[in-house]
Every structure is written in structure tokens, then in C-alpha cells.
Amino acid sequence: MRDISEDLIKTHSDRRFRSEYDYALFEYYRSAKVLAFLERAGITVGGKVLDAGCGGGGMPLSLAEHADLVVGIDPVNRFGDAGVRLAQERGLSGLHFLQADGMRLPFAAGAFDLVLSHAVIEHVEDAALYLRECRRVLAPGGRVFLSTAPYLSFAGAHLPRLKVQIPLHLLTGRWIAFRTFRLLARYAPWTLKEPAHENSFIRDARNGIWKHDDLLELVTVRRLRQQIADAGLRIVREELHATSTVRRLPGPIGRWLRTSPLTQDALISNMEYVLESAI
């Protein structure tokens, strides 16, 4: 597997909003962390792989360096000027992209050995149906990789941050927080921490667009576990990554905050799963 290069990830993170191509390159280098997780879980990337929500195509590019066949799908053709171009530049013939809906996958049952869902399920209109489709196209003995974040955490909220670190979405609820950030982006962008080129709220406001909330599934740890089970999938491995604030606390306190239903949805920055069919 490819080594994780924090320097390359940082370099391409700083450039990622210049174009879809630059974002795909950032995804490619960041995907080394996903490959490392799969390796820790005892999964060798090979055979036929589906990226069920590939965005610009950086993740499928990584997978195609190891698998026999990789298909990346997304409901919006973001990959045309990014993933397709990168695949051609690197001579990857086993990588294909398709505009398709993850809730209605255009593939036969059992078509893939590995299905990836990386930071996708929170943007899916019907998460339960999406998970059932992932299981349907999974070959016997295959695995699903799933990552997301609880919507109450800063990472999972997909909202800007104020220069004064106030968890507005926790204090006011998402409906009010989202509309407040739209107004701040339009009339007081100086109150927001992220620079304009990294903040889609500000970019949309400057382009005269009234931003739409694309967080369609409000993920919580408990709800996601139940959705996984309801879809006929079984958890093989679960890693709940706490925020840096929690990691700095003494071990027992940090573990309690990460595992307690009272606090985990606000303090977990990323959730990673390996799943298998339970049917």
C-alpha cells in the first residue's frame, strides 16, 4: 500500500479548491489513510471494486493501482474533468466512471468484491436504501468500507466555523445555524474562520447563490449502527476517532466521552467501518 505522506496531503489540501482536478489529487493522496485502515482490517484491495460516491475520482484512482477493476459512480459528473483525466494521464485502463444514483445502482447482484462509501452517506436522501444497494451488489465474502461523521460534530456538521469557537449548531440547532451561516457569509464573512476559497458558503454568496443544505442524513452513531443492521449488513470493524480535544484528555476520560451516548455524537470527528453481508 502507498505510504501516507502528510506533506503531500497538506500541499494538495491547500490547493484543493482551485479546481475539481486539484480536489481529486487531494483525495488521491488523502486516500492513503483509507488504504491503511483497510490493511489494518486485513483487507487486501483487489478484484472488482465499486466507489459508491466517488466525487472527483481521487479515491478510485488509488484503488485502481491495486484492484483488477474499479468503477466510480456519482450522481453528478464531477469526475469528467478530474478522475477521467487523471486516469488517462496515469494509463489506468481498469478504472471507469459512471454517472449513477447510489440508491439505484445499475449493477447486478454480487458484482463487486469491495464497495467503498467514503463521506457519502450523509449526503444521501435515503440512507437505508443506499446501504441495501451496497449490500446487494456485494459478492459473497465481500466487504463494504463506510466512513462518515456524526452531524453534531464540527466535522460532520459541514458548516463553517466562527473565528470565536462557538458550536452554533449545538446551541441553536441545525436549521437556525445553517441559515445564520448563510447570512454571515453574505453580509459578514469576516466573522468566519475559513478563508473564502475554502468556504463554499462565502463562494456561493459571492456568486449570488442561496446555498442549499445538502446534509440529507443526520448521522448519529446509534442510528447508523441500526441502519447497517437493517440493511442486512454486519459490522466487522468499527473505529470511532475522537476530536483532538478529546484525545488530549486523560485516557479514561477520553474513552468515556468517545463511547458515551451522551457525548459521542458531538465529539467524534470520523467513523470508519468494515461491513459484511449478514444474509
Sine and cosine of phi, psi and omega as CSV:
sin_phi,cos_phi,sin_psi,cos_psi,sin_omega,cos_omega
0.00,0.00,0.42,-0.91,-0.03,-1.00
-0.94,0.33,0.63,-0.78,0.05,-1.00
-0.92,0.39,0.53,-0.85,0.08,-1.00
-0.99,0.13,0.87,-0.49,0.03,-1.00
-0.94,-0.34,0.98,-0.19,0.01,-1.00
-0.89,0.46,-0.53,0.85,0.02,-1.00
-0.90,0.43,-0.71,0.71,0.02,-1.00
-0.92,0.38,-0.62,0.78,0.04,-1.00
-0.88,0.47,-0.70,0.72,0.01,-1.00
-0.90,0.43,-0.70,0.71,-0.01,-1.00
-0.85,0.52,-0.74,0.67,-0.04,-1.00
-0.98,0.20,-0.38,0.93,0.12,-0.99
-0.90,0.43,-0.65,0.76,0.00,-1.00
-0.92,0.40,-0.40,0.91,-0.06,-1.00
-0.98,-0.20,-0.10,0.99,-0.29,-0.96
-0.90,0.44,-0.40,0.91,-0.05,-1.00
-1.00,-0.03,0.10,1.00,0.03,-1.00
-0.94,0.33,-0.60,0.80,-0.03,-1.00
-0.27,-0.96,0.21,-0.98,0.07,-1.00
-0.90,0.44,-0.58,0.81,0.04,-1.00
-0.88,0.48,-0.71,0.71,0.01,-1.00
-0.91,0.41,-0.59,0.81,0.02,-1.00
-0.93,0.37,-0.62,0.79,0.03,-1.00
-0.90,0.44,-0.62,0.78,0.06,-1.00
-0.90,0.44,-0.65,0.76,0.07,-1.00
-0.87,0.49,-0.71,0.70,0.03,-1.00
-0.86,0.50,-0.62,0.78,-0.01,-1.00
-0.88,0.48,-0.77,0.64,-0.04,-1.00
-0.95,0.33,-0.60,0.80,0.03,-1.00
-0.93,0.38,-0.47,0.89,-0.05,-1.00
-0.91,0.42,-0.24,0.97,0.09,-1.00
-0.85,0.53,-0.49,0.87,0.02,-1.00
-0.95,0.31,-0.58,0.82,0.07,-1.00
-0.92,0.39,-0.68,0.73,0.03,-1.00
-0.88,0.47,-0.61,0.80,0.03,-1.00
-0.91,0.41,-0.63,0.77,0.05,-1.00
-0.88,0.47,-0.72,0.70,0.01,-1.00
-0.88,0.48,-0.63,0.78,0.02,-1.00
-0.91,0.42,-0.67,0.75,0.05,-1.00
-0.88,0.47,-0.51,0.86,-0.01,-1.00
-0.99,0.10,0.04,1.00,0.04,-1.00
0.99,0.17,0.35,0.94,-0.02,-1.00
-0.97,-0.24,0.83,-0.55,0.09,-1.00
-0.99,-0.12,0.85,-0.53,-0.01,-1.00
-0.95,0.31,0.86,-0.51,0.00,-1.00
-0.18,-0.98,-0.06,-1.00,0.01,-1.00
0.92,0.40,-0.68,-0.73,-0.05,-1.00
-0.95,-0.32,0.77,-0.63,-0.12,-0.99
-0.80,-0.59,0.66,-0.75,0.09,-1.00
-0.88,-0.47,0.79,-0.61,0.19,-0.98
-0.99,-0.17,0.97,-0.23,-0.14,-0.99
-1.00,0.03,0.88,0.47,-0.02,-1.00
0.68,-0.73,0.92,0.40,-0.26,-0.97
-1.00,0.02,-0.14,0.99,-0.01,-1.00
0.85,0.53,-0.79,-0.62,-0.01,-1.00
-0.97,0.26,-0.28,0.96,0.10,-0.99
0.96,-0.27,0.17,0.99,-0.01,-1.00
-0.92,0.38,-0.62,0.78,0.02,-1.00
-0.91,0.40,-0.75,0.66,0.05,-1.00
-0.85,0.53,-0.52,0.85,0.03,-1.00
-0.87,0.49,-0.69,0.72,0.05,-1.00
-0.89,0.45,-0.72,0.69,-0.05,-1.00
-0.89,0.45,-0.59,0.80,-0.05,-1.00
-0.92,0.38,-0.27,0.96,0.06,-1.00
-0.97,0.23,-0.17,0.99,-0.07,-1.00
-0.81,-0.58,-0.49,0.87,-0.10,-0.99
-1.00,-0.10,0.29,-0.96,0.04,-1.00
-0.96,0.27,-0.63,0.78,-0.02,-1.00
-0.56,-0.83,0.74,-0.67,0.05,-1.00
-0.77,-0.63,0.75,-0.66,0.08,-1.00
-0.87,-0.49,0.80,-0.60,0.08,-1.00
-0.94,-0.34,0.80,-0.60,0.02,-1.00
-0.86,-0.51,0.49,-0.87,0.09,-1.00
-0.38,-0.93,0.56,-0.83,0.00,-1.00
-0.94,0.34,-0.31,0.95,0.03,-1.00
-0.87,-0.49,0.70,-0.71,-0.04,-1.00
-0.98,0.20,0.96,0.29,0.12,-0.99
-0.99,0.11,-0.33,0.94,-0.12,-0.99
-0.99,0.13,-0.24,0.97,-0.10,-0.99
-0.86,0.51,-0.64,0.76,-0.01,-1.00
-0.98,-0.17,0.15,0.99,-0.06,-1.00
-0.77,-0.64,-0.98,0.21,-0.05,-1.00
-0.87,0.50,-0.69,0.72,0.00,-1.00
-0.88,0.48,-0.71,0.70,0.00,-1.00
-0.89,0.45,-0.70,0.72,0.00,-1.00
-0.90,0.43,-0.64,0.77,0.02,-1.00
-0.89,0.46,-0.65,0.76,0.03,-1.00
-0.92,0.39,-0.66,0.75,0.00,-1.00
-0.89,0.46,-0.54,0.84,-0.07,-1.00
-0.98,-0.20,0.09,1.00,0.08,-1.00
0.90,0.44,0.61,0.79,-0.02,-1.00
-1.00,-0.05,0.98,-0.21,-0.07,-1.00
-0.99,0.11,-0.30,0.95,-0.04,-1.00
-1.00,-0.05,0.29,0.96,-0.03,-1.00
-0.90,-0.44,0.79,-0.61,-0.04,-1.00
-0.72,-0.70,0.55,-0.83,0.02,-1.00
-0.86,-0.51,0.55,-0.84,-0.06,-1.00
-0.54,-0.84,0.73,-0.68,0.10,-0.99
-0.99,0.16,0.91,-0.41,-0.10,-1.00
-0.39,-0.92,0.31,-0.95,-0.02,-1.00
-1.00,-0.10,0.83,-0.56,0.00,-1.00
-0.90,0.44,-0.30,0.95,0.03,-1.00
-1.00,0.03,-0.11,0.99,0.06,-1.00
-0.61,-0.79,0.94,0.34,-0.09,-1.00
-0.92,0.39,0.76,-0.65,-0.05,-1.00
-1.00,0.06,0.75,0.66,-0.04,-1.00
-0.73,-0.68,0.43,-0.90,0.02,-1.00
-0.95,0.33,0.39,-0.92,0.08,-1.00
-0.87,0.50,0.67,-0.75,0.06,-1.00
0.96,0.30,0.41,0.91,-0.12,-0.99
-0.99,0.17,-0.33,0.94,-0.16,-0.99
-0.77,-0.63,0.59,-0.81,0.04,-1.00
-0.99,0.11,-0.45,0.89,-0.01,-1.00
-0.60,-0.80,0.75,-0.66,0.07,-1.00
-0.87,-0.50,0.78,-0.63,0.02,-1.00
-0.94,-0.34,0.68,-0.73,0.11,-0.99
-0.74,-0.68,1.00,-0.06,-0.12,-0.99
-0.96,-0.29,0.96,-0.30,0.01,-1.00
0.82,0.57,0.74,0.68,-0.06,-1.00
-0.88,-0.47,-0.70,0.72,-0.23,-0.97
-0.87,0.50,-0.46,0.89,0.01,-1.00
-0.94,0.35,-0.26,0.97,0.00,-1.00
-0.97,-0.26,0.19,0.98,-0.06,-1.00
-0.99,-0.14,0.70,-0.72,-0.06,-1.00
-0.92,0.40,-0.62,0.79,0.00,-1.00
-0.78,-0.63,1.00,-0.02,-0.09,-1.00
-0.90,0.45,-0.59,0.81,-0.01,-1.00
-0.90,0.44,-0.70,0.72,0.03,-1.00
-0.91,0.41,-0.66,0.75,0.03,-1.00
-0.85,0.52,-0.72,0.70,0.01,-1.00
-0.91,0.41,-0.61,0.79,0.04,-1.00
-0.91,0.42,-0.60,0.80,0.05,-1.00
-0.92,0.39,-0.64,0.77,0.06,-1.00
-0.87,0.50,-0.67,0.75,0.03,-1.00
-0.93,0.38,-0.63,0.78,-0.05,-1.00
-0.86,0.50,-0.65,0.76,-0.07,-1.00
-1.00,0.04,0.08,1.00,-0.02,-1.00
-1.00,0.09,0.78,-0.62,0.02,-1.00
-0.95,0.32,0.39,-0.92,0.08,-1.00
-0.81,0.59,0.77,-0.64,-0.03,-1.00
0.99,0.14,0.02,1.00,-0.01,-1.00
-0.98,0.21,0.12,-0.99,-0.04,-1.00
-0.73,-0.68,0.45,-0.89,0.14,-0.99
-0.91,-0.42,0.75,-0.66,0.18,-0.98
-0.98,-0.21,0.78,-0.63,-0.03,-1.00
-0.74,-0.67,0.77,-0.64,0.10,-0.99
-0.70,-0.71,0.57,-0.82,0.03,-1.00
-0.23,-0.97,-0.15,-0.99,0.06,-1.00
-0.58,-0.81,0.56,-0.83,0.05,-1.00
-0.87,0.49,0.63,-0.78,-0.12,-0.99
-0.94,0.34,-0.26,0.97,0.03,-1.00
-1.00,0.08,-0.23,0.97,0.06,-1.00
-0.98,0.18,0.32,-0.95,0.05,-1.00
-0.87,0.50,-0.68,0.73,-0.03,-1.00
-0.92,0.40,-0.67,0.74,-0.07,-1.00
-0.99,0.17,-0.29,0.96,-0.03,-1.00
-0.95,0.31,-0.43,0.90,-0.04,-1.00
0.81,0.58,0.71,0.70,0.04,-1.00
-0.84,-0.55,0.41,-0.91,0.10,-0.99
-0.90,0.43,0.14,-0.99,0.08,-1.00
-0.89,-0.46,0.61,-0.80,0.07,-1.00
-0.97,0.23,0.50,-0.87,0.06,-1.00
-0.87,0.49,-0.58,0.81,0.18,-0.98
-1.00,0.00,0.91,-0.42,-0.17,-0.99
-0.92,0.39,1.00,0.03,0.05,-1.00
-0.88,-0.47,0.83,-0.56,0.03,-1.00
-0.97,0.23,0.97,0.25,-0.13,-0.99
-0.84,0.54,-0.62,0.78,-0.04,-1.00
-0.92,0.39,-0.44,0.90,0.05,-1.00
-0.98,0.18,-0.52,0.86,-0.06,-1.00
-0.99,0.13,-0.56,0.83,-0.12,-0.99
-0.91,-0.41,-0.23,0.97,-0.15,-0.99
1.00,-0.01,0.36,-0.93,-0.12,-0.99
-0.91,0.41,-0.67,0.74,-0.10,-1.00
-0.84,0.54,-0.74,0.67,0.00,-1.00
-0.94,0.33,-0.69,0.73,-0.04,-1.00
-0.88,0.48,-0.70,0.71,-0.03,-1.00
-0.87,0.48,-0.71,0.70,-0.02,-1.00
-0.95,0.32,-0.51,0.86,0.09,-1.00
-0.91,0.42,-0.69,0.73,0.00,-1.00
-0.92,0.39,-0.55,0.84,0.09,-1.00
-0.88,0.48,-0.68,0.73,0.00,-1.00
-0.93,0.38,-0.67,0.74,0.02,-1.00
-0.89,0.45,-0.65,0.76,0.00,-1.00
-0.89,0.45,-0.55,0.84,-0.03,-1.00
-0.99,0.11,-0.64,0.77,-0.16,-0.99
-0.93,-0.38,-0.33,0.95,-0.02,-1.00
-0.55,-0.84,0.85,0.53,-0.05,-1.00
-0.88,0.47,-0.33,0.94,0.01,-1.00
-0.92,0.40,-0.25,0.97,0.02,-1.00
-0.99,0.15,-0.19,0.98,-0.11,-0.99
-0.99,-0.14,0.59,-0.81,-0.11,-0.99
-0.96,0.30,-0.70,0.71,-0.08,-1.00
-0.95,0.31,0.63,-0.78,0.09,-1.00
-0.92,0.38,0.28,-0.96,-0.12,-0.99
-0.84,0.54,-0.62,0.78,-0.07,-1.00
-0.96,0.29,-0.18,0.98,0.05,-1.00
-0.94,-0.33,0.09,1.00,-0.13,-0.99
-0.84,-0.54,0.96,-0.28,-0.05,-1.00
-0.92,0.39,-0.43,0.90,0.05,-1.00
-0.90,0.44,-0.71,0.70,0.00,-1.00
-0.93,0.36,-0.67,0.74,0.00,-1.00
-0.87,0.50,-0.71,0.70,0.01,-1.00
-0.90,0.44,-0.66,0.75,-0.01,-1.00
-0.88,0.47,-0.65,0.76,0.00,-1.00
-0.94,0.35,-0.42,0.91,0.04,-1.00
-1.00,-0.02,0.12,0.99,0.03,-1.00
0.96,0.27,0.38,0.93,-0.03,-1.00
-0.98,-0.21,0.74,-0.67,0.08,-1.00
-1.00,0.03,0.98,-0.19,-0.19,-0.98
-0.82,0.57,0.67,-0.74,0.03,-1.00
-0.99,-0.13,0.64,-0.77,0.02,-1.00
-0.98,0.21,0.93,-0.36,-0.03,-1.00
-0.99,-0.14,0.19,0.98,0.09,-1.00
-1.00,0.08,1.00,-0.06,-0.15,-0.99
-1.00,-0.04,-0.45,0.89,0.03,-1.00
-0.92,-0.40,0.88,-0.48,0.00,-1.00
-1.00,0.05,1.00,-0.02,-0.13,-0.99
-0.95,0.31,0.74,-0.67,0.25,-0.97
-0.78,-0.63,0.35,-0.94,-0.03,-1.00
-0.87,0.49,-0.75,0.66,-0.05,-1.00
-0.90,0.43,-0.69,0.72,-0.03,-1.00
-0.91,0.42,-0.66,0.75,-0.01,-1.00
-0.91,0.42,-0.67,0.75,0.05,-1.00
-0.85,0.52,-0.65,0.76,0.01,-1.00
-0.93,0.36,-0.64,0.77,0.03,-1.00
-0.89,0.45,-0.62,0.78,0.05,-1.00
-0.87,0.49,-0.74,0.68,0.00,-1.00
-0.91,0.42,-0.67,0.74,-0.01,-1.00
-0.90,0.44,-0.45,0.89,0.00,-1.00
-0.99,0.15,0.00,1.00,-0.02,-1.00
0.99,0.13,0.44,0.90,0.02,-1.00
-0.91,-0.41,0.44,-0.90,0.00,-1.00
-0.84,-0.54,0.66,-0.75,0.02,-1.00
-0.98,0.20,0.85,-0.53,0.07,-1.00
-1.00,-0.07,-0.61,0.79,0.00,-1.00
-0.54,-0.84,0.67,-0.75,0.05,-1.00
-0.72,-0.70,0.78,-0.62,0.10,-0.99
-0.81,-0.59,0.85,-0.52,0.03,-1.00
-0.95,-0.31,0.93,-0.37,-0.09,-1.00
-0.99,-0.11,0.87,-0.49,-0.04,-1.00
-0.99,0.15,0.30,-0.95,0.06,-1.00
-0.92,0.40,0.28,-0.96,-0.02,-1.00
-0.88,0.47,-0.54,0.84,0.03,-1.00
-0.88,0.48,-0.70,0.71,0.01,-1.00
-0.92,0.39,-0.63,0.77,-0.03,-1.00
-0.90,0.43,-0.41,0.91,0.00,-1.00
-0.99,0.14,-0.19,0.98,-0.01,-1.00
-0.98,0.19,0.36,-0.93,0.08,-1.00
-0.81,0.59,0.57,-0.82,-0.12,-0.99
-0.72,0.70,-0.83,0.56,-0.05,-1.00
-0.87,0.50,-0.63,0.78,-0.01,-1.00
-0.93,0.38,-0.71,0.70,0.01,-1.00
-0.88,0.48,-0.66,0.75,0.01,-1.00
-0.91,0.42,-0.64,0.77,0.00,-1.00
-0.91,0.42,-0.70,0.72,-0.01,-1.00
-0.90,0.44,-0.58,0.82,-0.03,-1.00
-0.96,0.27,-0.49,0.87,-0.10,-1.00
-0.97,-0.25,-0.28,0.96,-0.03,-1.00
-0.96,0.28,0.76,-0.65,0.07,-1.00
-0.86,0.50,-0.34,0.94,-0.02,-1.00
-0.96,0.26,-0.45,0.89,-0.15,-0.99
-0.80,-0.60,-0.37,0.93,-0.21,-0.98
-0.89,0.45,-0.56,0.83,-0.05,-1.00
-0.93,0.38,-0.38,0.92,0.04,-1.00
-1.00,-0.07,-0.34,0.94,-0.17,-0.99
-0.90,-0.43,0.05,1.00,0.08,-1.00
-0.99,-0.15,0.83,-0.56,-0.07,-1.00
-1.00,-0.06,-0.32,0.95,0.02,-1.00
-0.35,-0.94,0.62,-0.78,0.05,-1.00
-0.84,-0.55,0.78,-0.63,0.01,-1.00
-0.82,-0.58,0.70,-0.72,-0.05,-1.00
-0.73,-0.68,0.54,-0.84,0.33,-0.94
-0.92,-0.39,0.79,-0.62,-0.06,-1.00
-0.84,-0.55,0.42,-0.91,0.12,-0.99
-0.69,-0.73,0.31,-0.95,0.01,-1.00
-0.93,0.36,0.71,-0.71,0.04,-1.00
-0.99,-0.15,0.06,1.00,-0.05,-1.00
-0.95,-0.31,0.00,0.00,0.00,0.00
